[in-house]
Amino acid sequence: MRSVSVFGATGSIGENTLDLIARQPGDFDVVALTGGRNIARLAELAQLHNADLAVTAFEECFEDLTAALAGSEIEVAAGAQAIKEAASRPADWVMSAIVGAAGLIPGLEAVKQGKTLALANKESLVTAGPLLLGAAQQHDATVLPVDSEHSAVFQALVGEDISAVERIVITASGGAFRDWPAEKLKHATLEDACTHPNWDMGQRITIDSASLFNKAMELIETKEFFGVRPEQIEAVVHPESLIHALVGFKDGALMAHLGPPDMRHAIGYALHWPERGGVPVERLDLAKIAQLNFREADPEKYPALRLAREVMQAGGLSGAIFTAAKEAALDAFISRQIGFTQMAEVVDATLSTLSGEIDASSGISLDSVLSADHLARKTAMQIIESW
């Protein structure tokens, strides 16, 4: 029996992970589940999976979680420190699905156990890729990608030499606005941005999909995870969301990974790796699909892609600044302080403002990443308030 922990259990990735675990009773022992303010669901999942520990990220929710789990033998905790301590508990396999930069610290703590970290938290690699991967190497831990795009690349590279790779193509659905002209985007509302044509995801990632900020982060992730040069990484809009990524080799071959838009495929691959286990996803009917379409990812319409390339070229702590500014801008859009297209403007202005203020010449540390994150959020908010 393998011991597992799921960080971000009440989100879409966490729920899908636990769905797969529930389908194999007796194969997994759940150590810890963490969540946010959805206390009723966190408690329900903890009881359903007989977890040893349930943790809410918010200290003010401790009493509610305690009450919800009263009478059970499940340990209860709350707060950022409690999540870090939960990540330090031994587990064979840990899912990192906390949204945002908050996922970095528990991810770093988990790899210290020298086991397997299934990484769905984009921000960990964007803000501190060398730090996380270096820690994993130091502790002989395995980091497996769970983003559907990076899982696809990972699978396409099985048995291949990375030096033979000429390019990596990451696909994007185009999100809610893929058929909108660029000039209309400045009038896009929060409600418009929260509808995804293909995937069923949470609010924040759905908005990031509409702006292609999620794809921008995935470009940076690709560079960090696979160690390729920025100019080897491409993005293309693929409306069907059936090809998740393609890997091009120096002999001209282009290997594509196809699958339904269902995150259980990538999660299942990481859960069963290095073997392939049965996963209850739709089997594609190619004759019914009939055709696959691709469009240019227009950098004018999607300025997040240009910003990602600037971050990849700059390196250092620019990824931490990018991520923090993006999160602050997203918060402001959700609270209707700024418009849809202004999110990219906030990130661009924050990167420009802080370009020379943070020195990473001595390398990236957790302290330097957290400092950059704090400064970038503060700067982004000042920019937003000045408008």
Secondary structure per residue as TSV (DSSP state, phi and psi in degrees):
chain	resnum	aa	ss	phi	psi
A	1	M	-	360.0	132.4
A	2	R	E	-96.5	137.0
A	3	S	E	-88.6	136.9
A	4	V	E	-136.4	150.8
A	5	S	E	-129.6	146.9
A	6	V	E	-126.7	115.3
A	7	F	E	-99.6	118.2
A	8	G	T	92.3	42.0
A	9	A	T	-66.6	-28.0
A	10	T	T	-91.9	-2.1
A	11	G	S	-82.8	178.2
A	12	S	H	-64.3	-40.2
A	13	I	H	-66.4	-45.7
A	14	G	H	-61.3	-44.7
A	15	E	H	-61.9	-42.6
A	16	N	H	-67.7	-35.1
A	17	T	H	-62.9	-46.8
A	18	L	H	-69.3	-28.4
A	19	D	H	-61.4	-44.3
A	20	L	H	-67.4	-40.0
A	21	I	H	-63.3	-40.0
A	22	A	H	-65.4	-24.2
A	23	R	T	-78.4	-6.9
A	24	Q	S	-126.2	64.5
A	25	P	T	-59.1	135.6
A	26	G	T	91.8	-11.2
A	27	D	T	-93.1	-21.1
A	28	F	E	-132.0	142.8
A	29	D	E	-115.2	116.1
A	30	V	E	-84.6	119.6
A	31	V	E	-85.3	-59.1
A	32	A	E	-139.5	142.3
A	33	L	E	-125.9	136.1
A	34	T	E	-125.3	154.2
A	35	G	E	-155.9	-169.7
A	36	G	S	-109.2	-114.7
A	37	R	S	-94.4	-5.1
A	38	N	-	-82.5	72.0
A	39	I	H	-65.8	-40.7
A	40	A	H	-60.2	-42.9
A	41	R	H	-72.1	-39.1
A	42	L	H	-59.9	-45.3
A	43	A	H	-63.9	-40.5
A	44	E	H	-62.1	-44.7
A	45	L	H	-66.4	-40.8
A	46	A	H	-61.2	-40.2
A	47	Q	H	-72.4	-41.5
A	48	L	H	-59.6	-38.5
A	49	H	T	-102.4	6.6
A	50	N	T	52.7	48.6
A	51	A	-	-68.6	151.7
A	52	D	S	-75.1	-32.6
A	53	L	E	-144.2	138.9
A	54	A	E	-125.1	131.1
A	55	V	E	-129.6	131.4
A	56	T	E	-101.3	142.5
A	57	A	S	-70.0	-15.4
A	58	F	-	-109.1	117.4
A	59	E	G	-59.2	-32.7
A	60	E	G	-69.8	-10.7
A	61	C	G	-96.6	3.0
A	62	F	H	-58.6	-46.6
A	63	E	H	-64.8	-38.3
A	64	D	H	-64.7	-41.3
A	65	L	H	-69.1	-39.0
A	66	T	H	-60.5	-43.7
A	67	A	H	-65.8	-39.3
A	68	A	H	-67.0	-26.9
A	69	L	T	-107.6	14.2
A	70	A	T	-59.9	135.2
A	71	G	T	92.2	-12.7
A	72	S	S	-94.5	171.3
A	73	E	-	-98.5	13.6
A	74	I	-	-80.1	127.3
A	75	E	E	-72.2	144.6
A	76	V	E	-122.4	140.6
A	77	A	E	-150.2	166.7
A	78	A	E	-150.2	150.7
A	79	G	S	103.0	165.0
A	80	A	H	-61.8	-40.4
A	81	Q	H	-65.4	-36.6
A	82	A	H	-66.2	-36.4
A	83	I	H	-67.3	-41.2
A	84	K	H	-60.4	-43.4
A	85	E	H	-66.8	-34.7
A	86	A	H	-63.4	-37.1
A	87	A	H	-69.6	-20.9
A	88	S	T	-83.4	-9.1
A	89	R	S	-73.4	133.5
A	90	P	-	-57.3	132.4
A	91	A	-	-152.0	142.4
A	92	D	S	-70.0	-31.1
A	93	W	E	-146.0	128.2
A	94	V	E	-125.3	127.3
A	95	M	E	-93.0	122.0
A	96	S	E	-101.9	96.9
A	97	A	-	-125.9	19.5
A	98	I	-	-68.4	135.7
A	99	V	-	-82.5	134.3
A	100	G	S	92.5	-177.3
A	101	A	G	-63.7	-16.3
A	102	A	G	-63.0	-16.4
A	103	G	G	-79.8	-11.8
A	104	L	H	-66.7	-50.5
A	105	I	H	-62.3	-48.9
A	106	P	H	-63.3	-31.9
A	107	G	H	-64.8	-44.3
A	108	L	H	-61.4	-39.8
A	109	E	H	-67.0	-38.1
A	110	A	H	-66.0	-40.2
A	111	V	H	-69.3	-19.1
A	112	K	T	-66.2	-16.1
A	113	Q	T	-79.2	-9.2
A	114	G	S	69.9	28.2
A	115	K	S	-113.8	-136.6
A	116	T	E	-115.8	128.2
A	117	L	E	-109.9	114.9
A	118	A	E	-88.4	114.2
A	119	L	E	-103.4	107.3
A	120	A	-	-107.6	-4.6
A	121	N	-	-86.5	102.3
A	122	K	H	-58.8	-38.8
A	123	E	H	-62.6	-26.7
A	124	S	H	-59.9	-44.9
A	125	L	H	-79.7	-34.2
A	126	V	H	-67.9	-42.6
A	127	T	H	-83.0	-33.9
A	128	A	H	-151.5	47.1
A	129	G	H	-53.4	-52.7
A	130	P	H	-60.5	-33.9
A	131	L	H	-68.3	-48.6
A	132	L	H	-67.2	-47.6
A	133	L	H	-68.8	-33.2
A	134	G	H	-65.7	-41.4
A	135	A	H	-65.0	-38.9
A	136	A	H	-62.8	-42.6
A	137	Q	H	-65.5	-41.0
A	138	Q	H	-61.8	-36.7
A	139	H	T	-101.9	11.6
A	140	D	T	56.5	40.5
A	141	A	-	-99.8	156.6
A	142	T	E	-106.5	131.2
A	143	V	E	-109.8	120.8
A	144	L	E	-111.8	133.5
A	145	P	E	-76.5	140.4
A	146	V	-	-116.8	-17.7
A	147	D	S	-52.0	137.0
A	148	S	H	-59.5	-35.3
A	149	E	H	-68.2	-44.7
A	150	H	H	-77.1	-29.2
A	151	S	H	-63.4	-39.9
A	152	A	H	-62.8	-45.0
A	153	V	H	-62.8	-45.8
A	154	F	H	-55.8	-44.3
A	155	Q	H	-69.1	-37.3
A	156	A	H	-67.8	-21.2
A	157	L	T	-93.4	-2.2
A	158	V	T	-59.1	123.8
A	159	G	T	81.3	2.5
A	160	E	-	-106.9	158.0
A	161	D	-	-96.4	124.3
A	162	I	G	-59.6	-25.0
A	163	S	G	-69.1	-16.4
A	164	A	G	-87.3	-3.8
A	165	V	E	-80.3	129.0
A	166	E	E	-96.5	-38.3
A	167	R	E	-157.9	156.6
A	168	I	E	-125.6	126.7
A	169	V	E	-110.4	116.6
A	170	I	E	-96.5	129.6
A	171	T	E	-94.8	152.0
A	172	A	E	-130.6	139.4
A	173	S	-	-68.4	-28.0
A	174	G	-	95.1	-12.3
A	175	G	G	62.5	-161.1
A	176	A	G	-63.3	-25.1
A	177	F	G	-111.6	21.4
A	178	R	T	-64.1	-24.1
A	179	D	T	-103.6	6.7
A	180	W	S	-87.1	141.6
A	181	P	-	-70.4	151.7
A	182	A	G	-57.7	-38.1
A	183	E	G	-68.0	-18.0
A	184	K	G	-83.4	-17.5
A	185	L	G	-64.8	-28.9
A	186	K	G	-65.6	-15.1
A	187	H	G	-102.8	4.2
A	188	A	-	-66.7	136.7
A	189	T	-	-97.2	169.3
A	190	L	H	-59.2	-42.3
A	191	E	H	-63.7	-39.3
A	192	D	H	-59.9	-43.7
A	193	A	H	-74.4	-15.8
A	194	C	T	-92.1	10.8
A	195	T	-	-113.9	116.2
A	196	H	-	-102.2	135.0
A	197	P	S	-72.8	-21.2
A	198	N	S	-123.7	-43.3
A	199	W	-	-102.7	150.9
A	200	D	-	-105.2	101.5
A	201	M	-	-134.1	174.9
A	202	G	-	-71.6	170.1
A	203	Q	H	-59.8	-48.1
A	204	R	H	-65.5	-46.0
A	205	I	H	-69.7	-29.7
A	206	T	H	-67.0	-40.6
A	207	I	H	-67.5	-41.7
A	208	D	H	-61.1	-31.1
A	209	S	H	-69.9	-38.1
A	210	A	H	-66.3	-35.1
A	211	S	H	-88.9	-10.9
A	212	L	T	66.5	17.8
A	213	F	H	-65.8	-31.5
A	214	N	H	-63.6	-38.8
A	215	K	H	-71.4	-35.7
A	216	A	H	-59.2	-44.2
A	217	M	H	-65.9	-35.8
A	218	E	H	-68.9	-31.0
A	219	L	H	-62.6	-45.4
A	220	I	H	-64.9	-42.9
A	221	E	H	-56.5	-41.9
A	222	T	H	-60.2	-45.3
A	223	K	H	-59.6	-45.8
A	224	E	H	-70.2	-46.1
A	225	F	H	-71.5	-43.4
A	226	F	H	-101.0	-5.9
A	227	G	-	68.7	29.3
A	228	V	-	-96.3	165.2
A	229	R	-	-78.2	151.5
A	230	P	G	-54.7	-38.6
A	231	E	G	-71.0	-9.6
A	232	Q	G	-87.5	-5.4
A	233	I	E	-107.4	129.4
A	234	E	E	-124.9	160.3
A	235	A	E	-130.0	139.7
A	236	V	E	-141.0	142.4
A	237	V	E	-81.9	127.1
A	238	H	-	-130.4	94.5
A	239	P	T	-57.0	-31.2
A	240	E	T	-74.9	-19.9
A	241	S	-	55.2	39.0
A	242	L	-	-104.7	-33.5
A	243	I	E	-93.4	120.6
A	244	H	E	-93.1	-25.4
A	245	A	E	-170.6	161.1
A	246	L	E	-133.6	145.3
A	247	V	E	-120.0	122.2
A	248	G	E	-101.7	135.0
A	249	F	E	-107.9	164.8
A	250	K	T	-67.8	-11.9
A	251	D	T	-90.9	5.8
A	252	G	S	94.3	-9.5
A	253	A	-	-69.3	143.5
A	254	L	E	-128.7	112.1
A	255	M	E	-101.1	124.4
A	256	A	E	-110.7	144.8
A	257	H	E	-107.0	119.8
A	258	L	E	-110.7	145.3
A	259	G	-	-174.7	161.7
A	260	P	-	-67.4	158.2
A	261	P	S	-75.4	72.9
A	262	D	-	-139.7	114.0
A	263	M	T	-64.6	-14.1
A	264	R	H	-65.6	-20.5
A	265	H	H	-67.6	-52.5
A	266	A	H	-65.7	-39.1
A	267	I	H	-64.0	-45.6
A	268	G	H	-62.5	-37.0
A	269	Y	H	-62.6	-44.9
A	270	A	H	-67.7	-36.4
A	271	L	H	-66.9	-36.0
A	272	H	H	-99.5	-10.7
A	273	W	T	-51.1	139.4
A	274	P	T	-88.5	5.3
A	275	E	S	-97.0	171.7
A	276	R	-	-107.6	126.5
A	277	G	-	-106.8	166.3
A	278	G	-	-69.4	133.3
A	279	V	-	-129.9	128.9
A	280	P	-	-80.6	62.7
A	281	V	-	-109.9	161.5
A	282	E	-	-60.2	139.4
A	283	R	-	-92.3	126.5
A	284	L	-	-69.4	136.5
A	285	D	-	-103.7	98.0
A	286	L	H	-63.3	-36.5
A	287	A	H	-64.8	-36.5
A	288	K	H	-71.2	-37.6
A	289	I	H	-64.7	-43.7
A	290	A	-	71.8	-45.6
A	291	Q	-	-151.2	156.2
A	292	L	-	-123.8	137.2
A	293	N	-	-118.7	150.9
A	294	F	-	-139.1	146.1
A	295	R	E	-136.0	156.6
A	296	E	E	-66.0	139.1
A	297	A	-	-84.4	92.1
A	298	D	-	-62.6	114.6
A	299	P	T	-66.9	-21.0
A	300	E	T	-73.7	-39.1
A	301	K	T	-76.9	-31.4
A	302	Y	-	-122.6	75.0
A	303	P	H	-62.3	-16.9
A	304	A	H	-59.0	-31.8
A	305	L	H	-68.3	-40.0
A	306	R	H	-63.5	-42.5
A	307	L	H	-62.7	-37.6
A	308	A	H	-62.8	-40.3
A	309	R	H	-67.5	-35.7
A	310	E	H	-64.6	-39.9
A	311	V	H	-65.0	-43.6
A	312	M	H	-62.2	-38.5
A	313	Q	H	-70.7	-37.9
A	314	A	H	-75.0	-40.2
A	315	G	-	65.8	-153.4
A	316	G	T	59.8	-130.4
A	317	L	T	-95.8	9.8
A	318	S	H	-64.2	-31.3
A	319	G	H	-65.0	-37.7
A	320	A	H	-67.1	-39.7
A	321	I	H	-65.9	-45.5
A	322	F	H	-56.3	-49.6
A	323	T	H	-64.4	-46.9
A	324	A	H	-63.5	-42.9
A	325	A	H	-65.3	-38.8
A	326	K	H	-63.4	-42.8
A	327	E	H	-65.9	-40.6
A	328	A	H	-64.8	-41.7
A	329	A	H	-66.0	-39.1
A	330	L	H	-65.1	-42.8
A	331	D	H	-57.1	-43.2
A	332	A	H	-67.7	-35.3
A	333	F	H	-68.5	-43.1
A	334	I	H	-63.4	-35.0
A	335	S	T	-87.1	6.1
A	336	R	T	65.9	27.7
A	337	Q	S	-80.0	-31.1
A	338	I	S	-133.3	165.4
A	339	G	-	-85.7	173.1
A	340	F	T	-60.2	-49.7
A	341	T	T	-72.7	-17.9
A	342	Q	H	-73.0	-17.0
A	343	M	H	-58.7	-47.1
A	344	A	H	-65.5	-35.0
A	345	E	H	-64.5	-38.5
A	346	V	H	-63.2	-45.9
A	347	V	H	-64.4	-44.5
A	348	D	H	-59.8	-46.6
A	349	A	H	-65.8	-37.4
A	350	T	H	-67.1	-43.6
A	351	L	H	-60.9	-42.2
A	352	S	H	-66.3	-42.1
A	353	T	H	-64.1	-39.0
A	354	L	T	-100.2	9.2
A	355	S	T	-57.8	-32.7
A	356	G	T	-114.1	10.8
A	357	E	T	-99.6	-10.2
A	358	I	-	-122.2	122.1
A	359	D	-	-98.3	118.7
A	360	A	-	-115.5	23.3
A	361	S	T	-64.2	-26.0
A	362	S	T	-88.5	5.4
A	363	G	-	103.8	168.2
A	364	I	-	-94.6	127.5
A	365	S	-	-122.2	167.2
A	366	L	H	-61.6	-41.0
A	367	D	H	-62.4	-42.1
A	368	S	H	-69.1	-36.2
A	369	V	H	-65.3	-46.2
A	370	L	H	-64.9	-36.2
A	371	S	H	-66.2	-43.9
A	372	A	H	-63.9	-39.7
A	373	D	H	-61.1	-47.2
A	374	H	H	-62.7	-46.2
A	375	L	H	-65.2	-39.9
A	376	A	H	-66.7	-40.8
A	377	R	H	-63.3	-42.7
A	378	K	H	-63.2	-43.9
A	379	T	H	-65.5	-44.3
A	380	A	H	-60.1	-42.2
A	381	M	H	-66.6	-36.6
A	382	Q	H	-64.6	-38.7
A	383	I	H	-64.9	-44.9
A	384	I	H	-62.1	-45.3
A	385	E	H	-67.4	-27.0
A	386	S	H	-73.3	-15.9
A	387	W	-	-85.3	360.0
